């Protein structure tokens, strides 16, 4: 399978790929580089926006702007005006926002992680009219969630624990009791960002594993995409037919020799894995009262 680097070689901590069909582009972030990137698929042009803090995810909004998690805030960001409005904030001071996405009806879910990457002060939140509500607490580094195409399951992991969990989605839009979907060995790498295809598969990026794996409905590996970078962070389907898999990577912590061995580390990659994904659902109007303006 051919895997091509599109942009971003040397990005510190590439993350959060998001397909934007209306704009015909792929958004992604560099968390530690404090940048929001845009790759236009038809022209190959790459653009970027400087962020006022570390972005943890990017999502679509039904009214046109983007939704970003920046440090501990949820921000409605207009990429044309290059300005944002803060919608909500996580109260816990020892964390930053890390990864997030919308479910099939447009509710925003996002996670946090301990800034020292050592204490279980992170959580998975759902944003509602009263602000962020923790629904899965007690994690060190939240990644996901991803939502199955049949709308029955929510997938989420605490990356440092190497455990990928599956939760039933209850009628009221909350997760039910979770069960272990797959535990990853140290040799496999750390489970990071993820995406669901339309055939019941879950694609999981493996930090330190140099790959993205597809898990079937039983949690067994049914396919693998080898990436020419060891620190693979996230994946998302996109393109006009949703048959392209975009993959982000990181150069964070690599020595000069390690970077020389994989010089495309930090890049944004693309391949055709043979499956199709789901179009991202924009966030609906469930945000709480606006708080203040944020401008990069």
Backbone bond lengths (Angstrom), bond angles and torsions (degrees), N, CA, C in turn:
res aa  C-N    CA-C-N  psi(-1)  N-CA   C-N-CA  omega(-1)  CA-C   N-CA-C  phi
1 X - - - 1.462 - - 1.535 110.00 -
2 X 1.313 117.14 127.80 1.456 121.38 -178.89 1.522 110.38 -79.06
3 X 1.332 115.98 127.44 1.461 122.68 177.21 1.525 107.60 -118.63
4 X 1.329 116.94 121.64 1.460 122.29 -173.15 1.518 110.82 -114.73
5 X 1.322 116.10 135.69 1.467 120.69 174.75 1.523 108.52 -86.22
6 X 1.328 116.64 120.87 1.457 122.62 -177.57 1.520 113.40 -89.92
7 X 1.317 117.06 -35.96 1.465 120.15 -171.87 1.519 109.71 -172.37
8 X 1.344 115.25 171.00 1.454 120.94 165.37 1.500 117.69 81.02
9 X 1.326 119.31 13.13 1.463 119.61 -179.73 1.524 110.36 -51.95
10 X 1.322 115.99 131.81 1.454 120.85 179.52 1.512 114.95 88.41
11 X 1.335 118.51 1.27 1.467 119.72 175.45 1.521 109.31 -57.59
12 X 1.314 116.40 141.11 1.462 119.96 -173.85 1.534 110.73 -66.70
13 X 1.327 115.71 -53.68 1.471 119.94 -177.78 1.523 109.22 -144.15
14 X 1.340 115.48 75.36 1.452 120.97 176.40 1.515 110.52 -63.55
15 X 1.332 116.55 140.19 1.471 121.13 -176.10 1.528 109.84 -159.93
16 X 1.330 115.38 173.59 1.445 124.38 163.59 1.512 118.20 59.62
17 X 1.345 122.23 45.36 1.464 119.98 178.85 1.525 111.57 -62.45
18 X 1.340 115.86 141.61 1.465 121.68 -176.69 1.519 109.02 -145.35
19 X 1.336 117.18 121.53 1.455 121.39 177.87 1.526 109.98 -82.20
20 X 1.338 115.35 132.46 1.465 122.95 179.89 1.525 107.36 -120.87
21 X 1.336 116.89 95.11 1.466 121.37 -175.43 1.521 111.54 -65.28
22 X 1.322 117.71 -37.16 1.467 120.95 -177.98 1.518 111.71 -62.71
23 X 1.310 117.29 -36.85 1.463 121.55 -179.66 1.523 112.38 -96.58
24 X 1.342 117.02 -9.48 1.456 120.75 -179.52 1.510 113.27 66.09
25 X 1.326 116.48 36.14 1.461 119.61 -175.01 1.523 111.40 -139.40
26 X 1.303 114.11 167.51 1.464 122.75 175.35 1.525 107.30 -114.41
27 X 1.323 115.70 119.93 1.464 120.97 173.46 1.522 109.35 -91.63
28 X 1.314 117.45 146.52 1.455 121.83 171.83 1.523 108.27 -158.16
29 X 1.299 117.15 166.41 1.461 121.15 -173.07 1.529 110.90 -124.75
30 X 1.303 115.07 156.26 1.463 122.93 166.81 1.522 105.41 -115.72
31 X 1.313 116.79 104.41 1.465 120.92 -172.36 1.527 111.08 -60.72
32 X 1.322 116.76 -57.66 1.461 119.56 -176.39 1.529 112.01 -76.35
33 X 1.327 117.47 -22.85 1.462 120.44 174.19 1.514 112.74 -79.77
34 X 1.345 116.28 -9.98 1.472 123.44 177.38 1.533 111.40 57.06
35 X 1.332 114.98 51.46 1.457 120.47 -178.68 1.527 110.68 -135.33
36 X 1.318 114.67 147.53 1.457 123.49 167.53 1.518 106.60 -108.16
37 X 1.333 116.89 123.25 1.459 122.20 -177.59 1.528 110.51 -105.61
38 X 1.329 115.15 150.38 1.460 122.40 174.08 1.530 108.17 -131.03
39 X 1.345 116.23 127.04 1.466 121.07 174.95 1.520 108.52 -117.32
40 X 1.328 116.48 116.41 1.463 121.71 178.07 1.522 109.29 -82.95
41 X 1.308 115.85 119.82 1.453 120.51 -171.30 1.531 112.41 -68.59
42 X 1.326 117.91 -37.06 1.466 120.24 -175.83 1.523 113.07 -74.39
43 X 1.313 117.26 -34.13 1.467 120.67 -176.46 1.522 113.53 -103.83
44 X 1.324 117.50 -19.10 1.453 120.94 -175.15 1.517 113.24 77.39
45 X 1.330 116.84 6.40 1.458 120.33 -178.99 1.523 111.06 -74.34
46 X 1.322 116.05 140.77 1.454 122.19 178.06 1.518 110.35 -118.72
47 X 1.322 115.40 132.66 1.456 121.79 176.94 1.525 109.44 -129.90
48 X 1.317 116.72 163.80 1.456 119.23 179.45 1.518 111.35 -147.55
49 X 1.339 114.06 154.45 1.459 122.64 175.98 1.527 107.75 -121.03
50 X 1.330 116.85 131.78 1.459 120.65 173.18 1.522 108.82 -74.43
51 X 1.318 116.09 137.46 1.458 122.14 -179.23 1.536 110.05 -105.84
52 X 1.336 118.24 152.13 1.467 121.04 -179.49 1.526 113.75 -76.69
53 X 1.314 116.86 -7.09 1.455 122.82 179.16 1.515 108.48 -161.25
54 X 1.324 116.69 -167.79 1.462 121.10 -178.73 1.531 110.02 -80.86
55 X 1.322 117.67 116.46 1.465 119.45 176.32 1.523 110.60 -79.07
56 X 1.338 116.27 141.79 1.459 119.94 -178.96 1.514 113.73 -108.45
57 X 1.336 117.34 -23.56 1.458 121.69 176.57 1.522 108.73 -163.51
58 X 1.331 115.03 165.81 1.462 121.72 172.03 1.519 107.64 -135.75
59 X 1.350 116.35 138.02 1.462 122.77 179.09 1.523 108.69 -137.10
60 X 1.325 115.84 166.16 1.460 121.41 176.32 1.525 110.21 -87.41
61 X 1.338 116.06 157.27 1.459 121.74 172.82 1.517 108.39 -126.16
62 X 1.320 116.87 143.81 1.466 121.87 -174.07 1.528 113.42 -59.86
63 X 1.329 117.67 -25.77 1.459 121.06 -177.25 1.523 113.23 -87.91
64 X 1.348 117.12 -2.52 1.456 119.56 176.35 1.510 116.76 118.83
65 X 1.335 119.97 -41.20 1.461 119.77 178.76 1.536 111.63 -68.35
66 X 1.300 114.94 -178.45 1.452 121.82 175.17 1.529 109.18 -103.92
67 X 1.317 116.00 160.25 1.458 122.76 173.20 1.519 106.86 -114.97
68 X 1.312 116.75 127.61 1.462 121.62 179.91 1.516 110.48 -125.55
69 X 1.327 115.81 145.02 1.452 121.13 165.98 1.516 107.31 -97.05
70 X 1.337 118.06 117.89 1.464 122.43 -178.31 1.524 108.20 -125.13
71 X 1.325 115.92 117.09 1.468 122.06 -173.69 1.534 109.26 55.17
72 X 1.337 118.80 -105.95 1.473 120.77 179.77 1.528 112.16 -113.92
73 X 1.341 117.33 11.21 1.465 120.86 -175.17 1.526 112.45 -112.38
74 X 1.320 115.80 149.70 1.458 123.15 167.66 1.521 106.87 -98.10
75 X 1.329 116.67 124.78 1.461 121.91 -171.28 1.521 109.89 -124.79
76 X 1.329 116.47 132.78 1.460 122.76 171.23 1.521 106.57 -89.55
77 X 1.343 117.42 115.16 1.461 122.12 -169.09 1.521 111.15 -116.99
78 X 1.318 116.15 128.73 1.459 123.08 176.16 1.530 108.16 -98.11
79 X 1.342 118.80 108.07 1.463 119.64 -176.37 1.523 113.75 -71.11
80 X 1.327 118.05 -18.55 1.463 120.72 177.48 1.526 109.93 -76.25
81 X 1.324 116.24 -49.27 1.470 120.73 178.84 1.526 112.05 -79.99
82 X 1.339 116.79 -14.46 1.467 122.08 -177.94 1.532 111.30 59.45
83 X 1.340 115.10 41.18 1.458 121.06 -179.84 1.524 110.03 -136.10
84 X 1.318 115.72 154.16 1.447 120.64 179.94 1.508 112.75 -134.17
85 X 1.324 115.48 157.10 1.461 123.04 175.79 1.524 107.99 -122.33
86 X 1.314 117.07 127.54 1.454 121.43 -179.91 1.521 110.37 -75.03
87 X 1.340 115.97 128.52 1.460 121.75 -178.94 1.521 112.91 -99.59
88 X 1.308 116.62 -35.33 1.467 120.26 -173.75 1.519 108.77 -161.85
89 X 1.328 115.25 166.17 1.459 120.44 -178.86 1.519 109.75 -145.05
90 X 1.328 115.68 141.37 1.462 121.94 174.52 1.524 108.78 -81.30
91 X 1.325 116.96 134.10 1.467 120.93 -174.47 1.528 113.40 -73.93
92 X 1.313 117.80 -32.18 1.471 121.23 -175.82 1.525 110.37 -64.34
93 X 1.340 117.07 121.55 1.467 120.66 -172.33 1.521 114.03 -83.85
94 X 1.325 118.37 -13.95 1.466 120.84 -174.64 1.524 112.94 -94.85
95 X 1.344 117.63 11.80 1.457 120.25 -175.24 1.530 110.50 -125.64
96 X 1.327 114.70 167.96 1.457 122.06 166.42 1.525 107.91 -131.96
97 X 1.328 116.11 157.10 1.455 120.86 178.49 1.521 110.08 -70.68
98 X 1.320 115.63 137.50 1.465 121.38 -178.14 1.520 109.44 -144.28
99 X 1.318 117.04 107.41 1.461 125.28 175.33 1.533 111.66 74.68
100 X 1.313 115.02 148.63 1.453 120.95 179.14 1.510 110.84 179.35
101 X 1.330 116.13 161.43 1.465 121.64 177.99 1.521 108.70 -166.33
102 X 1.343 115.51 170.21 1.457 121.30 178.58 1.526 110.15 -102.48
103 X 1.328 116.07 146.06 1.465 120.01 174.81 1.528 109.22 -81.24
104 X 1.329 116.43 -174.41 1.462 120.51 -171.08 1.529 114.20 -68.52
105 X 1.328 117.53 -16.44 1.467 119.32 177.63 1.535 111.75 -106.15
106 X 1.331 116.72 8.00 1.453 120.28 173.84 1.506 116.34 89.80
107 X 1.335 117.82 15.63 1.467 119.73 173.44 1.525 108.72 -80.04
108 X 1.327 116.86 135.38 1.458 121.64 -178.65 1.526 110.47 -88.42
109 X 1.321 115.35 125.62 1.465 123.88 174.09 1.523 107.63 -116.52
110 X 1.326 116.74 137.94 1.464 119.29 177.76 1.524 109.26 -151.78
111 X 1.320 114.47 156.59 1.455 119.66 -178.82 1.509 112.25 -115.07
112 X 1.325 115.26 167.50 1.459 122.00 174.18 1.520 109.04 -127.50
113 X 1.310 114.83 163.52 1.465 120.02 176.52 1.518 110.01 -139.02
114 X 1.309 115.42 150.84 1.456 121.61 177.19 1.521 109.17 -64.62
115 X 1.315 117.40 129.25 1.463 121.06 -176.74 1.523 112.37 -62.35
116 X 1.323 117.31 -26.79 1.463 120.33 178.38 1.524 111.81 -92.51
117 X 1.302 116.51 -2.09 1.475 124.07 179.09 1.525 110.12 53.26
118 X 1.338 115.53 47.51 1.470 119.05 -178.59 1.521 113.44 -142.25
119 X 1.331 118.39 -28.27 1.460 121.27 -175.27 1.532 111.45 -111.97
120 X 1.335 117.56 146.89 1.472 120.71 -178.73 1.527 112.57 -81.07
121 X 1.329 115.52 57.37 1.469 120.85 -179.95 1.530 112.11 -95.71
122 X 1.330 117.26 -3.17 1.452 121.18 178.81 1.518 111.96 -83.13
123 X 1.340 115.77 170.47 1.462 121.14 -179.09 1.522 108.89 -161.12
124 X 1.322 115.60 165.33 1.460 121.80 167.35 1.517 107.18 -99.86
125 X 1.341 116.29 128.71 1.462 122.91 -176.66 1.528 110.46 -113.94
126 X 1.324 114.90 155.52 1.460 121.49 166.47 1.525 107.18 -121.51
127 X 1.331 116.42 131.88 1.455 120.36 -177.82 1.524 110.42 -88.56
128 X 1.335 115.65 128.58 1.461 121.49 178.65 1.511 111.02 -134.89
129 X 1.310 116.53 -171.28 1.461 121.11 -177.47 1.520 113.02 -61.85
130 X 1.320 117.47 -26.57 1.460 120.64 179.69 1.522 112.47 -94.44
131 X 1.328 116.60 9.45 1.454 120.22 -179.32 1.510 111.96 101.62
132 X 1.341 118.03 -169.75 1.464 121.35 -178.38 1.528 111.29 -70.75
133 X 1.337 115.74 134.89 1.465 121.49 176.52 1.532 108.40 -122.24
134 X 1.333 116.52 124.22 1.463 121.08 179.61 1.524 109.62 -71.48
135 X 1.325 116.68 125.02 1.466 121.05 179.56 1.523 112.19 -111.47
136 X 1.332 117.56 -24.89 1.465 121.57 173.96 1.527 106.82 -133.71
137 X 1.323 118.27 94.65 1.461 121.26 -177.10 1.535 111.54 -88.86
138 X 1.341 114.46 177.33 1.454 121.00 169.06 1.513 115.87 76.69
139 X 1.341 117.66 36.82 1.459 120.27 177.51 1.526 109.32 -117.77
140 X 1.329 115.77 156.15 1.466 120.41 177.66 1.518 110.55 -84.32
141 X 1.331 116.80 -48.44 1.468 121.45 -178.54 1.520 108.79 -140.08
142 X 1.330 116.26 101.65 1.458 121.79 -178.82 1.528 110.49 -74.82
143 X 1.334 117.37 133.89 1.459 122.41 171.78 1.521 109.61 -136.26
144 X 1.344 115.76 148.80 1.438 122.26 -166.35 1.535 106.27 94.03
145 X 1.336 116.19 -165.92 1.451 126.19 10.04 1.526 112.22 -90.20
146 X 1.341 114.33 167.06 1.460 122.31 168.79 1.512 107.14 -125.68
147 X 1.338 115.79 150.01 1.464 121.13 -174.58 1.525 109.82 -122.06
148 X 1.333 115.89 129.94 1.462 120.51 -177.50 1.524 110.67 -66.27
149 X 1.338 115.36 152.83 1.464 120.42 -176.72 1.516 112.51 -63.81
150 X 1.336 117.64 -27.09 1.471 120.19 179.05 1.527 112.29 -84.01
151 X 1.342 116.56 2.48 1.464 124.21 175.80 1.529 113.36 66.83
152 X 1.317 117.07 18.42 1.462 119.97 -177.23 1.524 112.70 -94.84
153 X 1.334 117.57 -25.90 1.457 119.92 -167.66 1.522 112.49 -128.72
154 X 1.329 114.12 145.68 1.459 124.10 170.22 1.523 107.38 -115.52
155 X 1.337 116.46 129.97 1.459 121.89 177.34 1.524 109.21 -109.20
156 X 1.324 115.97 139.42 1.463 120.82 -176.06 1.523 108.06 -155.97
157 X 1.322 116.30 149.96 1.470 117.93 176.30 1.517 111.21 -141.43
158 X 1.322 114.43 152.63 1.455 122.68 165.32 1.518 104.52 -99.27
159 X 1.337 116.17 102.75 1.466 121.51 -168.44 1.520 112.55 -53.77
160 X 1.323 117.58 -45.33 1.466 119.87 -176.49 1.518 112.77 -65.29
161 X 1.328 117.51 -24.73 1.457 120.73 177.70 1.511 113.71 -83.87
162 X 1.355 117.25 -7.00 1.472 123.64 178.74 1.527 112.41 60.30
163 X 1.325 117.21 22.24 1.464 120.75 -176.32 1.526 110.19 -116.49
164 X 1.313 115.16 123.39 1.455 122.23 177.30 1.526 107.92 -100.96
165 X 1.329 116.35 122.38 1.457 121.60 -174.86 1.535 110.78 -108.03
166 X 1.339 115.09 152.83 1.460 121.39 175.23 1.528 108.59 -124.00
167 X 1.343 115.83 131.45 1.458 122.35 -177.45 1.525 109.66 -123.27
168 X 1.314 118.34 135.47 1.468 118.62 172.39 1.524 109.71 -71.04
169 X 1.320 116.24 140.73 1.459 120.14 175.75 1.522 108.71 -89.11
170 X 1.316 116.18 118.32 1.453 121.71 -178.10 1.529 110.53 -78.54
171 X 1.344 117.88 161.23 1.474 120.52 -177.79 1.529 113.81 -55.67
172 X 1.334 117.97 -31.23 1.463 120.18 -179.17 1.534 112.52 -82.89
173 X 1.353 116.55 4.38 1.447 120.08 175.85 1.510 115.25 85.37
174 X 1.320 117.59 19.13 1.455 122.44 176.90 1.529 109.61 -112.44
175 X 1.342 118.20 155.62 1.456 119.77 178.27 1.525 112.04 -77.76
176 X 1.335 115.54 139.74 1.452 120.60 173.23 1.523 110.28 -85.05
177 X 1.329 118.69 -167.88 1.462 121.53 -179.98 1.526 111.39 -60.01
178 X 1.325 116.46 132.23 1.451 121.12 -177.63 1.511 113.48 -88.18
179 X 1.325 115.65 154.52 1.464 122.39 174.61 1.522 108.61 -129.65
180 X 1.314 116.44 152.99 1.458 121.25 179.01 1.526 109.21 -68.58
181 X 1.337 116.55 123.49 1.459 121.11 178.69 1.520 110.67 -93.56
182 X 1.336 116.65 -41.86 1.457 120.60 173.92 1.521 109.65 -162.35
183 X 1.334 116.21 138.78 1.458 122.82 170.74 1.524 107.59 -105.25
184 X 1.322 116.87 135.99 1.454 121.75 -177.38 1.526 110.17 -104.25
185 X 1.313 116.51 139.15 1.459 121.71 178.67 1.521 110.03 -79.65
186 X 1.334 118.01 161.46 1.473 119.98 176.62 1.524 112.30 -57.67
187 X 1.325 117.18 -32.10 1.459 120.46 -179.90 1.529 111.89 -69.89
188 X 1.317 117.43 -29.18 1.459 120.71 -179.47 1.521 112.49 -76.75
189 X 1.323 117.13 -30.55 1.450 121.40 -177.03 1.515 111.41 110.89
190 X 1.324 115.82 179.48 1.457 122.36 -178.58 1.531 110.13 -95.35
191 X 1.331 118.41 129.72 1.468 119.83 177.55 1.528 110.41 -68.31
192 X 1.334 115.09 131.10 1.461 120.30 -176.03 1.525 108.96 -122.96
193 X 1.323 118.51 -130.46 1.456 121.06 -178.18 1.522 112.63 -66.59
194 X 1.342 116.65 161.06 1.469 120.31 -171.97 1.516 111.04 -151.26
195 X 1.342 114.89 162.55 1.462 121.74 178.52 1.523 108.74 -152.66
196 X 1.334 116.27 146.19 1.461 122.11 179.10 1.528 110.11 -99.48
197 X 1.358 116.57 140.59 1.455 119.84 171.75 1.533 109.59 -94.63
198 X 1.318 116.50 -177.76 1.471 120.39 -174.98 1.519 112.84 -88.09
199 X 1.339 117.38 -0.80 1.466 121.30 -179.22 1.520 112.64 -109.42
200 X 1.318 116.83 18.56 1.459 120.16 177.11 1.507 114.97 89.50
201 X 1.335 118.04 6.19 1.459 120.84 179.68 1.515 112.38 -92.18
202 X 1.325 115.04 152.06 1.467 122.60 176.59 1.519 107.87 -118.96
203 X 1.329 116.69 122.86 1.460 122.38 179.24 1.523 108.68 -98.35
204 X 1.336 116.38 128.60 1.464 121.73 -173.53 1.522 109.64 -127.00
205 X 1.336 116.88 125.72 1.456 122.10 174.54 1.524 109.30 -77.23
206 X 1.331 116.26 139.18 1.465 120.88 -177.16 1.525 110.41 -116.26
207 X 1.323 114.83 105.19 1.468 121.79 175.72 1.526 108.41 -67.03
208 X 1.321 116.00 124.04 1.462 120.48 -177.52 1.508 112.62 85.96
209 X 1.321 117.35 -7.68 1.462 121.40 -178.43 1.515 113.46 -104.88
210 X 1.334 117.95 -7.14 1.450 120.87 175.95 1.512 115.19 60.88
211 X 1.321 117.61 29.72 1.460 119.09 -175.88 1.521 111.91 -161.21
212 X 1.336 113.96 167.81 1.457 123.39 166.95 1.517 106.29 -119.26
213 X 1.335 117.38 130.31 1.462 120.67 -179.65 1.523 110.01 -112.55
214 X 1.323 115.01 148.37 1.464 121.29 172.80 1.522 108.55 -100.32
215 X 1.324 116.48 125.85 1.452 121.94 176.31 1.517 109.08 -102.93
216 X 1.334 116.24 134.76 1.466 119.48 177.33 1.526 110.19 -80.53
217 X 1.325 117.16 -173.51 1.463 120.47 -174.89 1.523 113.43 -65.41
218 X 1.345 116.78 -12.38 1.472 120.64 178.44 1.526 112.26 -102.19
219 X 1.344 117.15 0.34 1.452 120.65 -179.30 1.509 114.22 87.92
220 X 1.330 118.30 6.88 1.457 122.27 178.84 1.528 109.65 -87.60
221 X 1.326 116.37 147.15 1.463 121.10 179.27 1.523 109.46 -73.57
222 X 1.345 115.76 122.65 1.461 120.43 -179.75 1.524 112.43 -113.03
223 X 1.323 118.19 -11.61 1.466 121.80 177.21 1.522 108.04 -161.98
224 X 1.328 114.79 158.50 1.466 119.90 -179.99 1.531 109.14 -144.51
225 X 1.326 115.79 137.53 1.463 122.79 173.00 1.521 107.36 -111.89
226 X 1.324 116.66 113.97 1.466 120.86 176.26 1.527 109.10 -80.35
227 X 1.317 115.95 131.15 1.459 122.72 -177.26 1.525 108.48 -115.11
228 X 1.339 118.38 136.07 1.474 119.74 -179.60 1.527 113.16 -76.82
229 X 1.302 115.75 49.99 1.466 124.08 175.75 1.520 106.01 -159.47
230 X 1.306 118.42 136.81 1.470 120.21 -174.98 1.522 112.95 -76.90
231 X 1.342 116.57 -33.97 1.462 120.68 -173.45 1.526 109.65 -97.67
232 X 1.329 114.71 86.44 1.457 121.78 -177.49 1.525 107.69 -93.71
233 X 1.339 116.34 130.17 1.457 119.07 -166.62 1.525 115.75 -111.23
234 X 1.340 118.30 -35.79 1.466 119.70 -174.56 1.522 109.60 -164.41
235 X 1.326 115.32 166.98 1.459 120.71 179.87 1.530 109.21 -149.38
236 X 1.334 115.88 156.21 1.457 121.58 178.21 1.521 108.86 -158.79
237 X 1.325 116.44 144.37 1.459 120.87 175.28 1.520 109.97 -84.61
238 X 1.341 115.53 149.92 1.452 120.22 178.75 1.510 111.01 -166.24
239 X 1.335 114.88 -166.35 1.448 120.93 -174.37 1.518 110.63 89.31
240 X 1.326 116.51 166.94 1.463 120.79 -175.06 1.521 113.03 -61.84
241 X 1.336 117.33 -29.66 1.466 121.67 178.20 1.523 113.03 -105.49
242 X 1.328 116.09 6.35 1.478 122.05 -178.75 1.525 112.11 55.17
243 X 1.339 115.43 32.06 1.461 120.29 -179.08 1.521 112.44 -109.30
244 X 1.333 116.85 7.76 1.460 121.59 174.98 1.522 109.16 -100.72
245 X 1.311 116.15 138.69 1.466 120.98 175.55 1.524 107.72 -108.75
246 X 1.335 116.01 115.87 1.462 122.25 177.24 1.524 108.54 -94.59
247 X 1.320 116.02 138.03 1.467 121.81 -173.75 1.519 109.35 -132.32
248 X 1.325 117.36 129.92 1.458 122.03 175.59 1.520 110.54 -102.53
249 X 1.339 114.92 153.74 1.465 121.39 -177.98 1.525 109.31 -140.27
250 X 1.323 115.93 175.76 1.470 121.07 -177.27 1.518 110.78 -135.36
251 X 1.332 114.67 148.38 1.465 121.41 171.62 1.529 111.00 -104.12
252 X 1.330 116.62 2.82 1.463 122.58 -176.06 1.529 111.42 -55.40
253 X 1.329 115.79 127.19 1.456 121.15 173.24 1.506 116.52 78.52
254 X 1.328 118.43 0.29 1.461 119.84 179.77 1.529 110.53 -75.38
255 X 1.315 115.98 139.50 1.463 120.10 173.55 1.523 108.94 -74.93
256 X 1.325 116.06 169.36 1.467 119.94 178.52 1.529 110.59 -59.82
257 X 1.316 117.41 -39.24 1.466 120.85 179.46 1.522 110.96 -68.34
258 X 1.334 116.66 -40.45 1.464 120.05 179.70 1.526 111.16 -65.91
259 X 1.334 115.95 -39.56 1.465 118.39 178.91 1.530 110.53 -69.00
260 X 1.311 116.90 -36.22 1.462 120.13 177.68 1.527 111.11 -64.01
261 X 1.337 116.12 -31.98 1.469 120.23 179.57 1.526 111.72 -75.55
262 X 1.330 117.57 -25.99 1.478 121.51 177.99 1.522 108.46 -138.21
263 X 1.353 116.68 73.72 1.469 121.56 -171.78 1.524 114.72 -68.26
264 X 1.339 118.33 -9.47 1.459 120.09 176.95 1.530 112.21 -92.86
265 X 1.319 116.36 6.14 1.465 120.34 176.13 1.520 110.48 -56.31
266 X 1.326 116.20 138.69 1.446 121.63 -175.35 1.511 112.69 91.46
267 X 1.339 117.14 -7.82 1.447 121.20 -176.52 1.518 113.90 -81.36
268 X 1.323 113.58 164.39 1.468 123.19 171.68 1.526 107.24 -97.10
269 X 1.324 117.03 125.29 1.453 122.74 -176.01 1.527 110.46 -115.28
270 X 1.340 115.69 161.39 1.455 121.15 176.78 1.522 109.56 -144.96
271 X 1.339 115.71 148.16 1.458 122.00 175.48 1.526 108.56 -154.28
272 X 1.341 115.87 170.11 1.464 122.05 172.59 1.530 107.43 -111.05
273 X 1.320 117.56 101.63 1.470 119.85 -173.03 1.525 114.83 -80.76
274 X 1.352 117.79 -13.37 1.457 119.67 -177.84 1.513 114.25 99.31
275 X 1.305 117.27 4.87 1.459 123.18 174.94 1.530 108.65 -129.18
276 X 1.311 116.15 161.62 1.457 121.41 175.83 1.529 109.83 -110.86
277 X 1.320 114.77 150.29 1.448 120.02 178.95 1.510 112.37 -106.83
278 X 1.308 114.44 -169.67 1.457 122.63 179.70 1.530 109.79 -104.13
279 X 1.330 115.93 143.29 1.460 119.05 173.72 1.522 109.11 -69.44
280 X 1.326 118.43 138.29 1.475 119.62 178.20 1.518 111.14 -64.79
281 X 1.316 116.10 139.04 1.465 121.77 177.25 1.529 109.49 -87.09
282 X 1.333 118.34 128.20 1.467 119.17 177.54 1.531 111.42 -67.44
283 X 1.302 115.55 150.95 1.460 121.17 174.31 1.530 109.48 -66.18
284 X 1.329 115.23 135.33 1.460 121.42 179.11 1.533 110.03 -91.11
285 X 1.325 116.22 -178.50 1.461 120.87 -175.28 1.525 111.77 -82.46
286 X 1.321 115.36 71.19 1.463 120.19 177.02 1.521 110.70 -117.79
287 X 1.332 116.84 10.22 1.449 119.06 -175.40 1.536 111.29 -71.92
288 X 1.327 117.33 150.48 1.461 120.99 176.11 1.533 110.65 -76.94
289 X 1.314 115.86 -175.85 1.469 121.10 -179.03 1.524 111.10 -59.06
290 X 1.344 116.19 137.11 1.443 121.30 178.18 1.518 110.80 -60.77
291 X 1.348 115.95 144.73 1.442 119.45 -175.49 1.529 113.49 -105.70
292 X 1.344 116.35 -61.68 1.451 118.03 -177.83 1.515 108.64 -158.98
293 X 1.305 116.23 169.06 1.465 121.26 -177.40 1.528 109.97 -90.71
294 X 1.347 114.54 138.45 1.451 121.54 175.54 1.520 107.62 -120.95
295 X 1.335 117.60 129.26 1.457 120.35 179.79 1.529 108.79 -131.77
296 X 1.371 116.51 126.64 1.462 118.72 178.85 1.517 111.28 -61.16
